[in-house]
Amino acid sequence: MADPWPGGIDPNGILVHPDSGDHWYCVNTSGEYGMPAHIANNARAVTDDALGARTQAVTRYESTCDLTTGDGDGRSDTVWVEAFWEYGVLGVAYCNGMNSNGTCDRIDALLSETEINYFASNDENEYTHTACHELGHTVGLRHYDGAPPSDIGGVNDCMNSGVHDSGNILWRTYNSHHVGHINAWF
């Protein structure tokens, strides 16, 4: 049996699909949850490479974040922000607004600079891994811990939870099983 899909979870713990249109994203660089430039650049690069260049999903960058939800515009907006969630949590993604058809309209993807800097030996590599991991949740992927299950092909990828800051390409891309889920949806 393959891993359950979708794996995106809203604040109520309900599994949600992103919409199947182009995957619009922005980086919130101002205010309380503004993301520092070096992390923002990393989040953009991961979105364009791990998702945009390696799957059939079309990624589109918005220079200004549209924080409205439920507008039914056919976009699954991912808003990248920097914020502390709780001790030991390097990042989190959650649905912040549902469309009437039950798909997620906007997903907030949080990266915690404080926690990554504390737990990782190589901060920049871990920003990349955590961004790839949280981005995976925005397109409906679940994470796993430890050795990759045989039902996802037994190959590690960035959906493995924990600190993986070696810089190995496994920790900044999706394996073929996860790419298959993404391509089938988008």
URMOHU-V640177 format. One line per field, one symbol per residue. ss: DSSP state (2 for helix, 1 for strand, 0 for the rest). phi: phi as a letter, one per 40 degrees, with the letter a starting at -180 (. if undefined). psi: psi as a letter, one per 30 degrees, with the letter a starting at -180 (. if undefined). Layout:
BEGIN
ss->???
phi->???
psi->???
END
This chain:
BEGIN
ss->000000011100001111000011111000000000222222222222222220000011100000000000000011111100000000111110010000110111111022222220002222222222222222000001000002220000000100000000222200022222222220
phi->.ccdbcbcbcdcgccbcccccdccaabcbbgdbccddccdccccccccccbccbbcccbbcbcbccccbgcgcgbbcbbcbbacbadgccaabacbibcccgcccabcbbbbddcccccccbdcccdccccccccdccbgcccabgcccccbggbcacccchcbbcgdddcbabccccddcccccc
psi->klkkklgkklfggkkkkllgakiklljjglaegkkleeeeeeeeeeeedeeefglfkjkkkkfkkjgllgfgggkikkjklklkdlkfjflkklkgkklfgglkekkkjkkjeeeeeefkejeeeeeeeeeeeeeeefggklllkbkklffgfgklaffklakigffkfegglkleeeeeeeeee.
END
